[in-house]
Amino acid sequence: MADKNRKKPGEEPVDPAGQPSSEPHSEDGDTADVDGIEELIQAEDADVEVSTSAAPAGSEPLSDDDLSVFVQAEQDLLADMRNDMKRAQAELVNFRMRVERDRVANREAVIAEVLRSLLPAMDDLSRAESHGDLVEGSPLALVAQKLRGGFEKYGLRVVGEKGEPFDPNFHEALVQLPSADVTVNTVADVIEPGYALGDRLIRAAKVAVHVPAE
């Protein structure tokens, strides 16, 4: 059977709907497609050129004033960052110093509290020694020696000696005795010795004081 859609020589091409085709044609059937592609490419190139020519310039060199403003802003930013860093370092150093100072103070407070609890035993040993009960080489004398050595290891020192000037910061006057032999208040006798740990007073010495006679 002959193909009804076959084109006869000299006839216009007809699409399947029966209408003459509007597509350009040539003898080889490819020229119209090539021309359309070239026109499309040219149109796209024209659009690119228009958009490129209309685009604002993005890489213009900075003027001297703008450059100086930019450099100054950078320098200010670096200076602020450097100051912040120095301030942070100073705060860290101060914090470490406060921590160390508080640690030492807490340690001394704990030691002072422990030593204060042992002072009654030291008073008994001192009274026994004053009555001649601490015979050299005796067990009680050895105990007293070890206790005093341990206290000295932590810096405990006795406060209050007969004949030294009276100091209300370290002495507690229980008795005042007028005397013509002194010109300032002087410790006449130590009733109960005091103790200090470094600059920290653990217990004031109870003393009798000679005061200048009028």
C-alpha positions as CSV (number, residue, x, y, z in Angstrom):
1,M,0.0,0.0,0.0
2,A,1.3,3.5,-1.0
3,D,2.0,5.9,1.8
4,K,-0.6,8.7,1.7
5,N,1.7,11.1,3.6
6,R,4.6,10.8,1.1
7,K,5.4,14.2,-0.3
8,K,5.2,14.6,-4.0
9,P,7.7,16.7,-5.8
10,G,6.8,20.4,-5.6
11,E,4.4,20.0,-2.7
12,E,4.6,21.8,0.6
13,P,5.4,19.5,3.6
14,V,2.3,18.7,5.6
15,D,2.2,18.0,9.3
16,P,0.2,15.1,10.7
17,A,-2.8,17.5,11.3
18,G,-3.0,18.2,7.6
19,Q,-1.6,21.8,7.8
20,P,1.3,22.9,5.8
21,S,4.5,22.9,7.8
22,S,5.9,26.4,8.8
23,E,9.4,25.1,9.3
24,P,12.0,26.2,6.8
25,H,13.3,23.5,4.7
26,S,16.1,22.9,2.3
27,E,17.0,20.2,0.0
28,D,19.2,18.4,2.5
29,G,16.7,19.1,5.5
30,D,19.5,20.3,7.9
31,T,20.1,24.0,6.8
32,A,17.0,25.3,8.7
33,D,18.1,23.6,12.0
34,V,21.7,25.0,11.7
35,D,20.4,28.5,11.0
36,G,18.1,28.4,14.0
37,I,20.9,27.3,16.3
38,E,23.2,30.0,15.0
39,E,20.5,32.6,15.6
40,L,19.9,31.3,19.2
41,I,23.7,31.5,19.9
42,Q,23.9,35.0,18.5
43,A,20.9,36.1,20.6
44,E,22.5,34.6,23.8
45,D,25.8,36.3,23.0
46,A,24.0,39.7,22.6
47,D,22.3,39.2,26.0
48,V,25.6,38.4,27.6
49,E,27.2,41.5,26.2
50,V,24.3,43.7,27.3
51,S,24.4,42.2,30.8
52,T,28.1,42.6,31.0
53,S,28.1,46.1,29.9
54,A,25.4,47.0,32.3
55,A,27.1,45.3,35.4
56,P,28.8,47.6,37.8
57,A,32.5,47.5,38.1
58,G,33.5,45.6,41.2
59,S,37.3,45.9,41.3
60,E,37.9,49.6,41.2
61,P,41.1,50.6,43.1
62,L,40.6,52.4,46.5
63,S,41.4,56.1,46.7
64,D,44.1,57.3,49.1
65,D,41.5,58.6,51.6
66,D,39.6,55.3,51.6
67,L,42.8,53.3,51.9
68,S,43.9,55.4,54.9
69,V,40.5,55.0,56.6
70,F,40.7,51.2,56.0
71,V,44.2,51.0,57.4
72,Q,43.3,53.1,60.4
73,A,40.2,50.8,61.1
74,E,42.5,47.8,61.0
75,Q,45.0,49.4,63.4
76,D,42.2,50.3,65.8
77,L,40.8,46.8,65.7
78,L,44.3,45.3,66.4
79,A,44.9,47.8,69.2
80,D,41.6,46.9,70.8
81,M,42.3,43.2,70.5
82,R,45.8,43.7,72.0
83,N,44.3,45.7,74.9
84,D,41.7,43.0,75.6
85,M,44.4,40.3,75.6
86,K,46.6,42.3,78.0
87,R,43.6,42.9,80.3
88,A,42.7,39.2,80.2
89,Q,46.3,38.3,81.1
90,A,46.4,40.7,84.0
91,E,43.1,39.4,85.3
92,L,44.4,35.9,85.1
93,V,47.6,36.8,87.0
94,N,45.5,38.6,89.7
95,F,43.2,35.6,89.9
96,R,46.1,33.2,90.4
97,M,47.6,35.5,93.1
98,R,44.3,35.6,94.9
99,V,43.9,31.9,94.8
100,E,47.5,31.3,96.1
101,R,47.0,33.9,98.8
102,D,43.7,32.4,99.9
103,R,45.3,28.9,99.8
104,V,48.1,30.0,102.1
105,A,45.7,31.8,104.4
106,N,43.4,28.8,104.7
107,R,46.4,26.5,105.3
108,E,47.6,28.8,108.1
109,A,44.1,29.0,109.6
110,V,43.8,25.2,109.7
111,I,47.2,24.8,111.3
112,A,46.5,27.6,113.9
113,E,43.2,25.9,114.8
114,V,44.9,22.5,115.4
115,L,47.7,24.1,117.4
116,R,45.2,26.1,119.5
117,S,43.5,22.8,120.5
118,L,46.9,21.4,121.7
119,L,47.8,24.5,123.8
120,P,46.3,23.2,127.1
121,A,48.7,20.2,126.9
122,M,51.6,22.6,126.3
123,D,50.5,24.6,129.4
124,D,50.5,21.4,131.5
125,L,54.0,20.6,130.3
126,S,55.2,24.1,131.0
127,R,53.8,23.9,134.6
128,A,55.4,20.5,135.1
129,E,58.7,21.8,133.9
130,S,58.5,24.8,136.2
131,H,57.9,22.4,139.1
132,G,60.9,20.2,138.1
133,D,58.8,17.3,137.0
134,L,60.4,17.1,133.5
135,V,63.5,15.2,134.4
136,E,65.9,14.9,131.4
137,G,65.5,11.5,129.7
138,S,62.2,10.8,131.3
139,P,59.2,9.7,129.1
140,L,57.4,12.9,129.9
141,A,60.4,15.0,129.0
142,L,60.7,13.2,125.7
143,V,57.0,13.8,124.9
144,A,57.4,17.5,125.6
145,Q,60.5,17.7,123.4
146,K,58.6,16.1,120.5
147,L,55.6,18.3,120.8
148,R,57.7,21.5,121.0
149,G,59.7,20.3,118.0
150,G,56.6,19.7,116.0
151,F,55.2,23.1,116.9
152,E,58.5,24.8,115.9
153,K,58.3,23.0,112.6
154,Y,55.2,25.0,111.7
155,G,56.6,28.2,113.0
156,L,54.9,28.4,116.3
157,R,56.7,30.7,118.7
158,V,56.2,31.6,122.4
159,V,54.9,35.1,123.1
160,G,55.6,36.9,126.4
161,E,58.8,37.0,128.3
162,K,59.6,38.6,131.6
163,G,61.3,42.0,131.2
164,E,60.1,42.9,127.7
165,P,58.0,46.0,127.0
166,F,54.3,45.5,127.3
167,D,52.5,45.2,123.9
168,P,48.7,45.1,124.0
169,N,48.8,43.3,120.7
170,F,50.4,40.3,122.2
171,H,50.0,40.6,126.0
172,E,47.0,40.6,128.2
173,A,47.6,42.4,131.5
174,L,46.0,40.7,134.4
175,V,47.8,42.6,137.1
176,Q,49.4,46.1,137.2
177,L,52.1,46.7,139.7
178,P,53.6,50.2,140.2
179,S,57.4,50.3,140.1
180,A,60.0,53.0,140.3
181,D,62.4,50.9,138.3
182,V,60.6,51.2,135.0
183,T,59.8,54.2,132.8
184,V,57.4,52.2,130.4
185,N,55.0,49.4,131.0
186,T,57.0,46.3,131.3
187,V,56.2,42.6,131.7
188,A,56.8,41.7,135.4
189,D,55.8,38.1,135.2
190,V,54.3,35.6,132.7
191,I,51.3,33.9,134.2
192,E,50.4,32.0,131.0
193,P,52.6,32.1,127.9
194,G,51.1,33.2,124.6
195,Y,51.7,31.7,121.2
196,A,51.9,33.1,117.6
197,L,52.1,31.5,114.3
198,G,54.1,33.8,112.1
199,D,52.3,37.1,112.3
200,R,49.0,35.4,113.4
201,L,48.4,35.6,117.2
202,I,46.9,32.3,118.4
203,R,46.7,33.2,122.1
204,A,47.8,36.4,123.9
205,A,50.2,36.0,126.9
206,K,48.6,36.6,130.3
207,V,51.1,38.7,132.2
208,A,51.6,40.9,135.2
209,V,52.8,44.4,134.3
210,H,55.1,46.9,136.0
211,V,53.9,50.4,135.4
212,P,55.9,53.6,136.2
213,A,55.2,54.8,139.7
214,E,53.9,58.4,139.9
